[in-house]
Amino acid sequence: MACEKLKEAGARRALVLNVGGAFHSPLMEPAKEQLQKAIEATTFNAPICPVYQNVDGKPHSDPNEIKQNLIEQLTSPVRWTQTVQNMIADGAISFTEIGPGKVLQGLVKKINREMEVAGV
């Protein structure tokens, strides 16, 4: 098993993640072409506020940059900590998680315990 080999190689911690696919990794490269076609065929308007994207953790307002980042995100690691830190640095004081569960609320609190978090 990969976890055992990683620990033997010196990893302090390795665990199996319960995920539905190898999202945000190079293993998604075969799906990238179809995703790119779909995104490029979709009209994106300029957003009314910056869109923070996990591919680089930064805010974006240019529709073409947003499209390209969505394509890249399929095979790129998620920059969650950098994204939340940048949002806080830019003035965010509360975060709302939409959907079931509280995973993202907990992750925000780990990054900055002073943030208000809520779920809808």
Secondary structure as UniProt FT lines:
FT   HELIX           2..8
FT   TURN            9..10
FT   TURN            23..24
FT   HELIX           26..28
FT   HELIX           29..40
FT   STRAND          51..53
FT   TURN            54..57
FT   STRAND          58..60
FT   HELIX           63..73
FT   TURN            74..75
FT   HELIX           80..89
FT   TURN            90..91
FT   STRAND          94..97
FT   HELIX           103..111
FT   TURN            113..114
FT   STRAND          116..119
//
